[in-house]
Every structure is written in structure tokens, then in C-alpha cells.
Amino acid sequence: MNKTVLVTGGTGFVAGWCVVKLLEQGYTVRTTVRNPQKESLVRSSVSRIVNANERLSVYCADLTSDDGWDEAMKGCDYVLHVASPMSSKSKNPDDLIIPAKEGTLRVLRTAAKAVVSRVVFTSSCAAAKPPLAGPDSDNDESLWTNLNDANLDTYRRSKIRAERSAWDFMKTCDTGMTLATVLPGAILGPVLHTESLGSVQVVSRLLTGRMPGTPRLGFNISDVRDLADLHLLAMTSPVAAGQRFIGTGDFLWMKEIAETLRHSLGEAANKVPRRSLPDLLMRLMARIDPTLRSVTPTLGRKHNHSSAKAQTLLGWKPRPGKDSVTDCAKSLISSGALQAMK
């Protein structure tokens, strides 16, 4: 294998597993970090699974600056653009939305200049949702989330606008470069390190007892290992060019996740709550906890996403969601991460 792939955001949960899978398949891999001191974290975490030898290079590049991207991209055949700003302390939504959008365009412009063959962009199922407060629904890639939905939080808006801007860019790209996008749900599975937890916090909060009960919330599970596989399939498959792919498996309610933890972990799940949280209590809590405000409209609602397209066109096979929950929990326990969270 003499192909070279750049993975943006090497310290991230999904990006780390993409690096692992690429190395396992013999690719030469480059990845980016914002802080050069994070190179050791990338190498040590990847090395837990695969030999991160001379086929892995780490470059310093930030989505908010042009610096470093030309060097990181030069000579690459493919780009997996996984990096995205996760949060902002600012109360101005544009402080998160603009870096996500402009960072995506920066990566695409540089990739086109470097004559990259294909870019795979990590979007989100948040970009393919019906109104959050609407009735139960079954959804596929043909749906685009309405940005006028008042219940959308800033992170969801940032992912939607970033993907929209990517497809708009491709309308005028004349280098032969193609684009595919991958839309994950709640990403679980074994952690390589604990600096970027994201959806994994759902499991960690249940295990540590920081969640007093399970709300009537549910989501499609995306196993991080399967998601990395899907990125590679979207990268190399001729039929993936110009396509969106939902990368989700089973839909699980929080109650089912808690039950899975108790069943698979035994005494290690002693702090996992057994009671349910009433919707009214969740809405009251949301008044003082901003992180809950974006999820209360979906209480009791099942917005299911189908990955039939990825399975049919690319031969992708997601594992059972309960396996992802269990493996995620076991990795948190074995890494000692839960002790630091208590």
C-alpha cells in the first residue's frame, strides 16, 4: 500500500480510530493536531492497537488558520476531515459555527490545491433530522435538517452549516476531487484515551452515578470502530463519490443502555441508576442546566436513522449497539478514566 491519507484532528475519538484502521490496512498516515505537544498522546494511544511506526506523521495545523495545511496535505491521495470544534465558552453562536464552516472550507481548498482524489467529511445525523419536537420518525440521507428549527443547539447548527458549505464548495471544484460525507449518531465504543469523550460521557455518567436516573431519551448508536471502517469505505469506493452516508446502528433508549451496563458489568455497574427520570423533572433541570435544553424537545421521541444505504452500496456492517455500550464501559474502567471522573 503506497497511498497517503491525512486525518484531521488526530486527538479526537473518531480520528484516532481512523488512524488505527488506516495503519492496519497499510496506508501511510498523516494526522493534524492544534498543539504540537499532543503528538505523544496521538502516538501512544494509537500504539495501544497498532504499531505507529514511521508510517505515521503528525503535523501541527489549526482549522482557524492557514498555517501548516499545505505541508500536511502535500502528496496526499485522500483526506478524512474528522476535526470539528466541539464547544465554545463564548455565548455568541458564531464563535463555534464560523470556525466549523470556515475550517471545512480551508481543508477543502487546500485538498483541491494538492490534487487530492477524495475527501471524506465527518458530518452528523444532526444534519439529517426532522423537527426535534416532532413525532417519531424514520430518516435517511435524503433529509436535511431545517436550520430554522428553534430547538437546534449551536453544535448541531455548526455541523449542518459545515456540511452544507462542503457540498456548495464542490459545485465549483474543477480539480477532479470528489467528496463523500459520513453522518454518525451517538458515538460509543472503546476509548483510546480520555481527552475527548463526547458521547462517551453518557456511559461514564451512568457508571459513576452522576446521573440520578434515566430520562426518556434515545439515539442511534455509532460504534467508533465501525465508523472508522465506514470512512475508509467511503474513501475508496467509486460509488461513494458525491454521496452522504448515515453511519448508525441500533436505536437505544437510555434505559436500555443502563440495563446493558448492569447486565454486562455486574458489580462494576452498581452505581448505574435503576429509576427513570420524569419528563417534568428533566424540563425543570433544563432551566438551570443549558446542556439539557437541547435534548428536552426529544423526550420520549424516537427519531430513527437508517444506514441501509451504507450497508447496501458499501457493504458496511454495524455491530449491535449493546456491544458498543459494553466495550465502551469496559475501556473506561480498564483505562482508569472513571476514577478521575468521580
N, C-alpha and C positions, 0 to 999 in steps of 0.2 A: 504494500500500500504506500503510494508516494503522494497522496493528496494531503493538502494542508487546510486545516479548519480553524477559524477564530471563533471562540466562545466568549461573548461579553459577560462581564460580571462574575468572575471566577469564584468569588467567595459565596455566591448565592447557592441556595438549596438545589434548584434545578440545574443551574450551570455546572455545579460540581459533579453531579451525576452525568451530565452530558460529556464532560471531560473524561470521566471514568470510562464510559461506554465507547467513546472515540478511541481512546488509548487501547482498550481491549480489542478493538477491531483493526488496529494497526495504523491509524491515522497519525500524522504529525499534528500536534495540537498547540495552539496559542490561546491564551486567555488574558483578559484585562482585569486590573484592579485599580481602584482610585488611589490607594495608599500603597507605595512600594513595600512597606513593612508587612503587608498582608501576603506576600509571596510565600513565606514559610508556612502560613496557615493553609494556603491552597495546596502546596506540595505535600504537607504532612497528612492532610485529610484525604487527598486522592490516593496517597501511597498506602492507606489502610486497605484499599481494594485492589489496586493495580500498580505495577511498577511505573512511577512517574520519573522516567529517566530523561535522556536528552531529547526525547520526542515531545516534551512539554516545555514551552517557553511562556514566561509571564511578562506582560507589558503593563506599563502604567498609562492609563487613559481614563478620562472622566467624561461622562455624557454631556457635561455643561461646557466643555472646552474642545477646541480642535486639536490641541496638543496630544501627540502620541498616536493618533489614529492611523495616519498614513503609514507609519513604521509598522504598527501592529498588523495592518491589513495587506501590506505589500507581499505579493506572491501567494496569497490565499486563494484556494479554489472555492471554498464555501464559508459562510458566516452564519453562526447561530446567535441571533441577537436576543439574549435572555435578560440582560440587565434592565432594570427599571427602578426609578426612585420609589421607595416603599412608603415613606412618610415625610412630613414636613412639620416642624414646630410652628411655622407661620400660620396665621389664621386666614391668609389670602390663598384661595384655591389655586391660583395661577402659579404659586411657588412650587407646586407639585406637578400640575398639568403641563405647564410650558416645558420644564426640563424633560419630561417623558416624551412629549411630542418632538421637541427640537433635537433631543438626543437620538431619537429614532431616525429622524431625517439626516442627522450628522453621520450616523452609521451607514445609512443607505447611500448617501452621496459619496462617501469615501469608498464604499464597496464598489459602486459603479465606476469610479475613477480607477480602482485597482483591477477592473475587469473580472470581478468575482462572478462565478457561474450562477450561484443561487444564495439567497438569504432566507433563512427561516426565522420568523419573528414570533416570540412568545407573547401572545395576547392573553385573553382571559374569557371564561364563559360570561363574565360580566358584560362583554361586548355582544352577547347574543342572548339577551334576556327580554322577556315581556315586562310590562309594568310590574314592579316588585310587589305592589299591594293587590295585584290582580289575582284571578282564580288559578287553580292548579293548571299546569301546562306541560306539554312535551315539545321540546325545542331542538332545532338543528342549526346548521351553519348558515342557512338562508336568512335567518333573523338577525337584524341589527338593533341593538338597544336604543331606545329613544332618549336622546340626551336631555330632553325636556322633562323627564321623569323627576319630580321633586325629591324622590326618595333616594336618588343616587348619591353616594358619598364621593369625596374628591378622588380617592384612589380608583374607583370604578370609572369615573369620568376620564381620568388620565389614561387608563388602558384603552378605552374606546377611542379617544381622540388620537392616541398614538397609532393604533391600527388603521384608523381612517386615513391618517396622514401618510402612512406607508403605502396604502393602495393608491392614493392620489399621486404620490411620487412616481409610482410605477407606470402611470398613464403616459408620462413623458420621458421615461428612461429608454434610451435607444442603444444601450451597450450590449443587449442580449441577455442581461442579467434577469433572472426570474425570482419571484417571491412566493413563499408559502407561509401561512400563519397557523399556529397551534393554540388552541383555546382550552386551557386546563380549568378544572374546578378547584376543590379544596385539596391542596397537595399534601399528602402524607407519605409515610414510608420511612426507611432508616435514615437517620441523620448522619452526615459526615463530620459535622461539627455543630456547635450550638450558637453561633453568632447571628445567624439569620434563620429564625424559626418560622415566621409567617403562620400558615395554617396549623403547623405542628403545635402551636400554643393551645389549640382546642384539646389535644390529648394531654399535654403537660398540666394544664389547669385541672383537668379531671383527676389525674393521678395524684396531684399534690393537695387536693381538697380545696383548692381556691375557688372552685365553682360549687356553690351550695346545693345545686340541683340541676336538672337538665331541662332547658327550655324547649319549646316545641319548634325547634329549628332543624333543618336538614339540608344536605347538599350532596352533589355528586363528588365522589372521591376520585382523585387522580393519583395513582401511585407514582412517586418520583422516578422510579426505575423504568416503569412503563412509559412515562412521559419523555424521558431521555431517549428511549427506543423510538418513540414516535417522531421526535425531532430528527433523528438520523434517517428514518424512512422518508420523511418529508423533504429531507435534504437531497436524497439520491434518486428518488423515484421520478421518472419522467412525467407520470400522470399527476404529480403533486404541484406542478408549476401553476401558479395563479389560483391556488385553492386554499380555502380555510378548512381546518380540521379540528373538530371538538375532540379533546383527549381526556375523556372521563370514563369511569366505570360505574359501579353501583351507587345508587342514591341511598344514603343512610341518615336516619334521624339521630339526633344527639343521644336519645335514649338507647338506641341500638349500639352506638359507639360505646356508651358506658357499660352496657351489658356485655359487649365483646371483650372489653378490658377485664371485667370481673371473671368472665369465663376462661380467658386465656392466661391470665396472670396470677390468679389465686390471691394469696396474701399480699402480693405486691400491689394489688388494686383495692386494698382495704379502705382507702380514702375516697374512692370513686363514689359519688353520690347515688343514692337509690331513689330519691324522691324527684318529682317533676316540679318545675317552677311554673306557677300560673302566669298566663299572659299578662294579667293586670300587674303583677309584681314586676315583670320584665319592663313594662311600659313606665312604671314608676321609677325603676332603676335607671332607665334611659334618660330621664330628666337630669340626672346628675353625672351620668357616665356617657360621654359623647360617643364612645366606641360601640355602644349598644343601639344608638339611634338609627343607624343604617340597616340594622337587621330586624328591628321590631315590625316593620311592614310585612315581613315574610313569615311571621309566626303562624305555624300551622299550615303553611302553604308549600306545596311540592312543585317546584319548577325544575322538571327533569330535563337533562340534556342527553341527547343520543350521539354516540360515537360510531354509529353504523357506517358512516361514510369512510372513516379511517379504517375500520375493520374490513370493509368490502374492497376499497380501492388499494389500500396499502398492506393489507394482511395483518394489521395491528391487533394484538390480543391483550386487553387489560385483565389483570388478575382480580380476584374477589376483593371487594372493599374491606371486608373484615380482616383479611390477611394484611392489608396495608396498615390498618389501625394497630394490629398486634405487633407487626415488625417495627412500626414507629415507636410504640411504647417500649419495646424491649431495647431498642437502640438508645432511647433516652435514659433508661435505667442503667444499662451497661456502661454508658459513657460518663456516668456520674452527674449528668446535667440536672437531674431532679433535685439533688442535694443543694445545688447552687440556687435553685428556684424557690426553695422552701422559706 
